Amino acid sequence: MMGGDTIAALATAGGTGAVALIRVSGPDAAAVVSAACGSSPEWPDRKAVLRTIRDAEGGVIDQVLVTFFHGPRSYTGEPVAEVATHGGRFVTSQVLRRLLDCGARSAGPGEFTERAFFNGKLDLTQAEAVMDLISAQSHLALRAAHEQLEGRLGQRTEGLREELIGVVAQLEAWIDFPEEDIDPATGEALLARMASVTEGIRSLLSTADQGRVLREGLRTVICGLPNAGKSSLLNALLGEDRAIVSDAAGTTRDTIEEMLVVEGIPLRVVDTAGLRVAEGEIEEEGIRRTRKEAGRADLLIVVADASLSPDDALPGDLPDAPRTIRVLNKVDLGIHPQWNDVEDLQVSCVDGAGLGELRGRIRELAEFGEADWGEHSVAINARHRDRLKRAEEALDRAADSLRAQADPEIVALDLRESLDLLGEIAGRVDTEEILGSIFSQFCIGK
């Protein structure tokens, strides 16, 4: 159990609402809340009770509902009190101030979840999943966060780590008896076990792109010539007038970025300036930014005016993107005959024709969705990817050394490095620097 002081913070978003929740955690949680109530009542476990928070002179601040969770059966593993107040800014701040005056201190970002980690309530991957759950912007992101919060990623990395511990133990048996060489059959068995761990690592690494998309959105850039209807397409996908639409070419001078969810896939959509020979420094800068955004895109949506010929409707040079969709817009105004044999998507932002097909194509190119999430019960983040990649490289070095019949101690050195890197994912080894980075990203009160 983690000892020390008692912390308090607002656990709900700031602002005005019907109810706000203040969380108190630490060895003196009961004493702090009792002092704020001006009495020493009994606190039944997991049962909401009506109490009155009073100021130092005994005046009423607010009537609240207090739910007490006795440790270790609480979120942090410590005694925890959750104080539900009326949701006004001032009354909430006064209740919190009173709790602080009674002996608690203000919690830092992520400190409640950090205490849960140190007290063994969560591993590090589950702690990160708490933030993913709060930040989720789609059903898939929510599902992935829940899977990780249940410990799936920690279980998989711990399983690989345990398998590798067996390899290290077997190898170190030879280190203890240096007069005996590793016989070929045993060497092959060790290599097979190492290959199994490597395969497991690569399986997790394969989810990195999906994890990035779920957390950050598929970076989708809409580009094309001026007046192709790029801003209209953005507005149609959003279902609101976010971008200015005009018949005047060059209306969009800067990039506009919005988040939306299409077929369960979060998209970070960027509307860009039309690609043409710039007329002035401002438009030139807008076009430069368009090309930069297109170069960074996961998905490029190239919009063309269907009423023009392909030569007149498409920009001459576009950077490659991992995924590209070409959209013929303005089909309600008629289609140029040269498009007759082209199988591009045909849409109209005026009457909505083809927008359903466009959403379906986006889902197909994103390569995953609700129906085919399947075995991808975890989606690793950038930190996980770094540790897994380095663990894989250390394993590869160990395997190469073993095949070359190098000194077993050299092989064991790389295996231990891989072991430590796998342990860092769930926080099984010294992770002080990692913890500082992770929990600094949390909101206060979580």
C-alpha positions as CSV (number, residue, x, y, z in Angstrom):
1,M,0.0,0.0,0.0
2,M,1.1,3.5,-0.8
3,G,1.4,5.6,2.3
4,G,1.7,9.4,2.7
5,D,-0.7,12.3,2.6
6,T,-4.4,12.6,1.6
7,I,-5.3,14.3,-1.7
8,A,-8.5,15.9,-3.0
9,A,-9.6,17.2,-6.4
10,L,-12.6,17.9,-8.5
11,A,-13.3,14.7,-10.5
12,T,-15.9,16.2,-12.9
13,A,-15.3,18.8,-15.6
14,G,-15.2,22.4,-14.5
15,G,-18.2,24.6,-15.2
16,T,-21.8,24.7,-14.1
17,G,-24.0,21.6,-13.9
18,A,-26.5,19.8,-11.7
19,V,-23.9,17.8,-9.8
20,A,-20.1,17.9,-9.3
21,L,-18.0,15.2,-7.8
22,I,-15.0,15.8,-5.5
23,R,-12.7,12.8,-4.8
24,V,-10.6,12.4,-1.6
25,S,-8.0,9.7,-1.3
26,G,-5.5,8.8,1.4
27,P,-5.1,7.5,4.9
28,D,-6.9,10.5,6.5
29,A,-9.8,10.6,4.0
30,A,-12.4,9.9,6.7
31,A,-10.9,12.4,9.1
32,V,-10.8,15.1,6.4
33,V,-14.4,14.7,5.4
34,S,-15.6,14.4,9.0
35,A,-13.8,17.6,9.9
36,A,-15.4,19.4,6.9
37,C,-18.8,18.1,8.2
38,G,-18.1,19.4,11.7
39,S,-18.6,16.0,13.2
40,S,-17.2,12.5,13.3
41,P,-19.9,10.3,11.8
42,E,-19.5,6.6,10.9
43,W,-18.8,6.1,7.2
44,P,-20.5,2.9,5.9
45,D,-18.7,1.2,3.0
46,R,-20.1,2.0,-0.5
47,K,-23.3,3.6,0.7
48,A,-24.2,7.2,-0.1
49,V,-25.1,9.3,3.0
50,L,-26.4,12.8,3.2
51,R,-24.1,15.2,5.1
52,T,-23.6,19.0,5.4
53,I,-20.3,20.6,4.7
54,R,-19.7,23.5,7.0
55,D,-17.1,26.3,7.1
56,A,-14.7,27.0,10.0
57,E,-17.4,29.0,11.8
58,G,-20.1,26.3,11.4
59,G,-21.9,28.0,8.6
60,V,-23.5,25.8,5.9
61,I,-21.6,25.6,2.6
62,D,-23.6,22.8,0.9
63,Q,-25.6,19.6,1.5
64,V,-23.7,16.8,-0.1
65,L,-23.8,13.0,-0.7
66,V,-20.7,11.2,0.6
67,T,-19.9,7.7,-0.6
68,F,-17.0,6.1,1.2
69,F,-14.8,3.3,-0.1
70,H,-12.7,1.6,2.5
71,G,-9.3,0.5,1.2
72,P,-8.1,-1.7,-0.4
73,R,-11.5,-2.1,-2.1
74,S,-11.4,1.3,-3.8
75,Y,-10.1,2.9,-7.0
76,T,-6.7,3.9,-5.5
77,G,-6.5,1.0,-3.0
78,E,-6.6,3.6,-0.2
79,P,-9.6,4.9,1.8
80,V,-11.5,7.0,-0.7
81,A,-14.4,9.4,-0.2
82,E,-16.5,10.7,-3.2
83,V,-18.4,13.9,-2.3
84,A,-21.3,14.8,-4.6
85,T,-22.0,18.5,-4.4
86,H,-24.4,20.9,-6.3
87,G,-22.7,21.7,-9.5
88,G,-22.2,25.5,-9.4
89,R,-18.7,26.8,-9.8
90,F,-18.6,28.8,-6.6
91,V,-20.2,26.1,-4.3
92,T,-17.9,23.4,-5.7
93,S,-14.8,25.5,-5.2
94,Q,-15.9,26.3,-1.6
95,V,-16.5,22.6,-0.7
96,L,-13.1,21.7,-2.2
97,R,-11.4,24.6,-0.3
98,R,-13.0,23.4,2.9
99,L,-11.7,19.8,2.4
100,L,-8.2,21.2,1.7
101,D,-8.4,23.4,4.9
102,C,-9.3,20.2,6.8
103,G,-6.0,18.5,5.9
104,A,-6.1,17.3,2.3
105,R,-3.8,18.7,-0.4
106,S,-4.6,19.4,-4.0
107,A,-4.0,16.3,-6.2
108,G,-1.7,16.6,-9.2
109,P,-2.5,15.4,-12.7
110,G,-3.3,11.7,-12.7
111,E,-2.3,11.2,-9.1
112,F,-5.4,9.1,-8.2
113,T,-4.6,6.7,-11.0
114,E,-0.9,6.8,-10.1
115,R,-1.8,5.7,-6.6
116,A,-3.9,2.9,-8.0
117,F,-0.9,1.7,-10.0
118,F,1.5,1.8,-7.0
119,N,-1.1,0.0,-4.9
120,G,-1.4,-2.8,-7.4
121,K,-4.9,-2.0,-8.5
122,L,-3.8,-1.4,-12.1
123,D,-0.8,-2.2,-14.2
124,L,0.7,0.6,-16.3
125,T,-1.1,-0.4,-19.5
126,Q,-4.4,-0.2,-17.6
127,A,-3.5,3.2,-16.2
128,E,-2.9,4.4,-19.7
129,A,-6.2,2.9,-20.7
130,V,-8.0,5.2,-18.2
131,M,-6.8,8.2,-20.3
132,D,-7.7,6.4,-23.5
133,L,-11.2,5.8,-22.1
134,I,-11.7,9.5,-21.3
135,S,-10.3,10.6,-24.7
136,A,-12.2,8.0,-26.8
137,Q,-14.1,9.6,-29.7
138,S,-15.6,6.5,-31.3
139,H,-17.1,3.2,-30.4
140,L,-14.0,1.4,-31.6
141,A,-11.7,3.6,-29.5
142,L,-14.0,3.0,-26.5
143,R,-13.9,-0.7,-27.1
144,A,-10.1,-0.8,-27.4
145,A,-9.8,1.3,-24.2
146,H,-12.1,-1.1,-22.3
147,E,-10.1,-4.1,-23.6
148,Q,-6.9,-2.6,-22.3
149,L,-8.5,-1.5,-19.0
150,E,-9.4,-5.1,-18.5
151,G,-5.7,-5.9,-18.7
152,R,-5.5,-7.6,-22.1
153,L,-2.3,-5.9,-23.2
154,G,-0.7,-6.4,-19.8
155,Q,-1.6,-10.1,-19.9
156,R,-0.2,-10.6,-23.3
157,T,3.1,-8.8,-22.6
158,E,3.4,-10.6,-19.2
159,G,2.8,-13.9,-21.0
160,L,5.7,-13.1,-23.4
161,R,7.9,-12.0,-20.5
162,E,7.2,-15.3,-18.6
163,E,8.1,-17.3,-21.7
164,L,11.3,-15.4,-22.0
165,I,12.1,-15.8,-18.3
166,G,12.1,-19.6,-19.0
167,V,14.6,-19.1,-21.9
168,V,16.9,-17.0,-19.7
169,A,16.7,-19.5,-16.8
170,Q,17.6,-22.4,-19.2
171,L,20.5,-20.4,-20.7
172,E,21.9,-19.3,-17.4
173,A,22.1,-23.0,-16.3
174,W,24.8,-23.3,-18.9
175,I,26.5,-20.2,-17.7
176,D,26.7,-21.8,-14.2
177,F,28.4,-24.8,-15.8
178,P,30.7,-23.4,-18.4
179,E,32.5,-26.7,-18.9
180,E,29.5,-27.9,-20.8
181,D,28.7,-26.5,-24.3
182,I,25.1,-26.0,-25.4
183,D,24.3,-29.1,-27.5
184,P,22.7,-28.5,-30.9
185,A,19.3,-29.9,-29.9
186,T,19.0,-27.7,-26.9
187,G,20.2,-24.7,-28.9
188,E,17.5,-25.3,-31.5
189,A,14.9,-25.6,-28.7
190,L,16.0,-22.3,-27.2
191,L,15.8,-20.6,-30.7
192,A,12.3,-22.0,-31.2
193,R,11.2,-20.5,-27.8
194,M,12.8,-17.2,-28.7
195,A,11.1,-17.2,-32.1
196,S,7.7,-17.8,-30.4
197,V,8.3,-14.7,-28.2
198,T,9.4,-12.7,-31.3
199,E,6.2,-13.7,-33.1
200,G,4.1,-12.6,-30.2
201,I,5.9,-9.2,-30.1
202,R,5.4,-8.7,-33.9
203,S,1.7,-9.5,-33.5
204,L,1.4,-6.7,-31.0
205,L,3.5,-4.4,-33.1
206,S,1.0,-5.0,-36.0
207,T,-1.7,-3.1,-34.0
208,A,0.4,0.1,-33.7
209,D,-1.2,1.8,-36.7
210,Q,-4.7,0.9,-35.6
211,G,-3.9,2.2,-32.1
212,R,-2.6,5.5,-33.5
213,V,-5.8,5.9,-35.6
214,L,-8.1,5.1,-32.7
215,R,-6.3,7.6,-30.4
216,E,-5.5,10.4,-32.9
217,G,-7.8,9.8,-35.9
218,L,-7.0,8.8,-39.4
219,R,-5.3,11.9,-40.8
220,T,-7.5,12.7,-43.8
221,V,-6.6,15.5,-46.2
222,I,-9.1,16.9,-48.7
223,C,-7.4,18.4,-51.7
224,G,-8.0,19.4,-55.3
225,L,-8.2,22.4,-57.6
226,P,-10.0,25.6,-56.5
227,N,-13.8,25.4,-56.7
228,A,-13.8,21.6,-56.8
229,G,-16.1,21.6,-53.7
230,K,-13.5,20.6,-51.0
231,S,-15.1,22.8,-48.3
232,S,-18.6,21.7,-49.3
233,L,-17.5,18.0,-48.9
234,L,-16.0,18.8,-45.4
235,N,-19.3,20.4,-44.4
236,A,-21.3,17.5,-45.8
237,L,-19.3,15.0,-43.9
238,L,-19.5,17.0,-40.7
239,G,-23.2,17.8,-41.1
240,E,-22.7,21.5,-40.4
241,D,-21.3,24.6,-42.1
242,R,-17.8,24.6,-40.7
243,A,-15.9,25.9,-43.7
244,I,-16.7,28.9,-45.8
245,V,-18.1,28.0,-49.2
246,S,-18.0,30.4,-52.1
247,D,-17.9,30.4,-55.9
248,A,-14.8,32.6,-55.8
249,A,-11.6,30.6,-56.3
250,G,-9.1,30.8,-53.5
251,T,-11.6,31.3,-50.7
252,T,-9.8,28.7,-48.5
253,R,-6.4,30.3,-47.7
254,D,-5.4,28.1,-44.7
255,T,-6.0,24.6,-43.6
256,I,-9.1,23.8,-41.5
257,E,-8.9,20.7,-39.2
258,E,-11.9,18.9,-37.7
259,M,-12.5,15.6,-35.9
260,L,-15.4,13.4,-37.0
261,V,-16.4,9.7,-36.9
262,V,-17.2,7.9,-40.1
263,E,-18.4,4.3,-39.9
264,G,-16.9,4.0,-36.5
265,I,-13.5,5.3,-37.6
266,P,-12.3,8.6,-36.1
267,L,-11.0,10.9,-38.8
268,R,-8.9,14.0,-38.3
269,V,-10.1,15.8,-41.5
270,V,-8.1,18.7,-43.0
271,D,-9.6,20.9,-45.6
272,T,-6.9,22.7,-47.7
273,A,-6.4,25.5,-50.1
274,G,-7.0,24.8,-53.8
275,L,-3.9,23.7,-55.8
276,R,-3.1,26.2,-58.5
277,V,-0.6,28.9,-59.4
278,A,-0.9,31.2,-56.5
279,E,-2.0,34.8,-56.8
280,G,-0.2,36.5,-54.0
281,E,1.8,35.6,-51.0
282,I,-1.1,34.6,-48.7
283,E,-2.5,32.1,-51.3
284,E,1.0,30.8,-52.0
285,E,1.5,30.1,-48.3
286,G,-1.9,28.3,-48.2
287,I,-0.9,26.1,-51.2
288,R,2.5,25.3,-49.5
289,R,0.6,24.1,-46.5
290,T,-1.7,22.1,-48.6
291,R,1.2,20.2,-50.1
292,K,2.7,19.7,-46.6
293,E,-0.5,18.3,-45.2
294,A,-1.0,16.0,-48.3
295,G,2.5,14.6,-47.7
296,R,1.6,13.7,-44.1
297,A,-1.8,12.2,-44.9
298,D,-2.9,8.7,-44.0
299,L,-5.8,9.1,-46.4
300,L,-6.0,11.6,-49.3
301,I,-9.4,12.5,-50.7
302,V,-8.8,14.2,-54.1
303,V,-11.9,16.2,-55.1
304,A,-12.6,16.9,-58.8
305,D,-15.4,18.9,-60.5
306,A,-17.4,16.3,-62.4
307,S,-18.6,18.9,-64.9
308,L,-15.0,19.5,-66.1
309,S,-12.8,17.2,-68.2
310,P,-10.2,15.2,-66.2
311,D,-7.4,17.4,-67.5
312,D,-9.1,20.5,-66.2
313,A,-10.4,19.0,-63.0
314,L,-7.4,17.3,-61.5
315,P,-4.2,18.9,-60.1
316,G,-1.1,17.9,-62.0
317,D,1.1,16.7,-59.1
318,L,0.0,15.3,-55.9
319,P,2.2,13.5,-53.3
320,D,1.6,9.8,-52.7
321,A,-0.4,8.7,-49.7
322,P,-0.9,5.3,-48.1
323,R,-4.6,5.5,-49.1
324,T,-6.2,7.7,-51.8
325,I,-9.9,8.2,-52.8
326,R,-10.8,10.2,-55.9
327,V,-14.2,11.9,-55.7
328,L,-16.2,13.4,-58.6
329,N,-18.1,16.2,-57.0
330,K,-21.0,18.3,-58.3
331,V,-22.6,15.4,-60.2
332,D,-26.0,17.3,-59.7
333,L,-24.7,19.8,-62.3
334,G,-23.9,17.1,-64.9
335,I,-20.9,14.9,-65.7
336,H,-18.4,15.6,-68.4
337,P,-18.4,12.7,-71.0
338,Q,-14.7,12.0,-70.5
339,W,-15.6,10.6,-67.0
340,N,-18.0,8.0,-68.4
341,D,-15.5,5.1,-68.2
342,V,-13.9,6.2,-64.9
343,E,-15.0,4.3,-61.7
344,D,-14.4,7.2,-59.3
345,L,-17.0,7.9,-56.6
346,Q,-19.6,10.3,-57.7
347,V,-21.1,12.6,-55.1
348,S,-23.2,15.7,-54.7
349,C,-22.8,17.8,-51.6
350,V,-26.1,19.6,-52.5
351,D,-28.4,16.6,-52.4
352,G,-26.2,14.1,-50.6
353,A,-25.9,11.6,-53.4
354,G,-22.9,9.2,-53.1
355,L,-21.9,10.4,-49.5
356,G,-22.9,7.0,-48.1
357,E,-20.6,5.2,-50.6
358,L,-17.8,7.6,-49.7
359,R,-18.2,6.8,-46.0
360,G,-18.1,3.1,-46.9
361,R,-15.0,3.4,-48.9
362,I,-13.3,5.3,-46.1
363,R,-14.1,2.4,-43.8
364,E,-12.7,-0.1,-46.2
365,L,-9.5,1.8,-46.7
366,A,-9.1,2.2,-42.9
367,E,-8.9,-1.6,-42.9
368,F,-10.8,-2.2,-39.7
369,G,-14.2,-1.5,-38.1
370,E,-16.7,-2.8,-35.6
371,A,-17.5,-5.9,-37.7
372,D,-13.8,-7.0,-38.3
373,W,-12.1,-5.8,-35.1
374,G,-11.8,-9.6,-34.4
375,E,-8.7,-10.6,-32.6
376,H,-7.4,-7.1,-32.3
377,S,-8.4,-6.8,-28.6
378,V,-5.5,-4.4,-28.0
379,A,-4.1,-1.4,-29.9
380,I,-0.7,-0.4,-28.7
381,N,0.4,3.2,-28.3
382,A,3.7,4.9,-29.2
383,R,5.4,4.0,-25.9
384,H,4.4,0.4,-26.2
385,R,5.7,0.3,-29.8
386,D,9.0,1.7,-28.8
387,R,9.5,-0.9,-26.0
388,L,8.3,-3.8,-28.2
389,K,10.5,-2.8,-31.1
390,R,13.6,-2.6,-29.0
391,A,12.7,-5.9,-27.3
392,E,12.4,-7.5,-30.7
393,E,15.8,-6.1,-31.8
394,A,17.4,-7.4,-28.6
395,L,15.9,-10.8,-29.2
396,D,17.1,-10.9,-32.8
397,R,20.6,-10.1,-31.5
398,A,20.4,-12.9,-29.0
399,A,19.2,-15.4,-31.6
400,D,22.1,-14.4,-34.0
401,S,24.6,-14.8,-31.2
402,L,23.2,-18.2,-30.3
403,R,23.4,-19.4,-33.9
404,A,27.0,-18.2,-34.1
405,Q,27.7,-20.2,-30.9
406,A,28.8,-17.1,-29.1
407,D,29.5,-17.0,-25.3
408,P,26.2,-17.7,-23.5
409,E,26.7,-14.6,-21.4
410,I,26.5,-12.4,-24.5
411,V,23.3,-14.1,-25.4
412,A,21.9,-13.8,-21.9
413,L,22.8,-10.0,-21.9
414,D,20.5,-9.4,-24.9
415,L,17.8,-11.6,-23.5
416,R,17.8,-9.7,-20.2
417,E,17.5,-6.4,-22.1
418,S,14.5,-7.8,-24.0
419,L,13.0,-9.0,-20.7
420,D,13.4,-5.5,-19.1
421,L,11.8,-3.8,-22.1
422,L,8.8,-6.1,-22.0
423,G,8.5,-5.5,-18.3
424,E,8.5,-1.7,-18.8
425,I,5.2,-2.0,-20.8
426,A,3.2,-3.0,-17.8
427,G,5.4,-1.4,-15.2
428,R,7.1,-4.6,-13.9
429,V,10.5,-2.9,-13.7
430,D,11.8,0.5,-12.6
431,T,9.6,3.0,-14.4
432,E,9.9,6.3,-12.5
433,E,10.7,8.4,-15.6
434,I,8.0,6.6,-17.6
435,L,5.5,7.3,-14.9
436,G,6.3,11.0,-14.8
437,S,5.6,11.2,-18.6
438,I,2.4,9.2,-18.5
439,F,0.6,10.7,-15.6
440,S,1.5,14.3,-16.5
441,Q,-0.9,13.9,-19.4
442,F,-3.9,13.1,-17.1
443,C,-6.5,15.6,-16.1
444,I,-6.6,16.7,-12.5
445,G,-8.9,14.5,-10.4
446,K,-8.3,11.3,-12.3
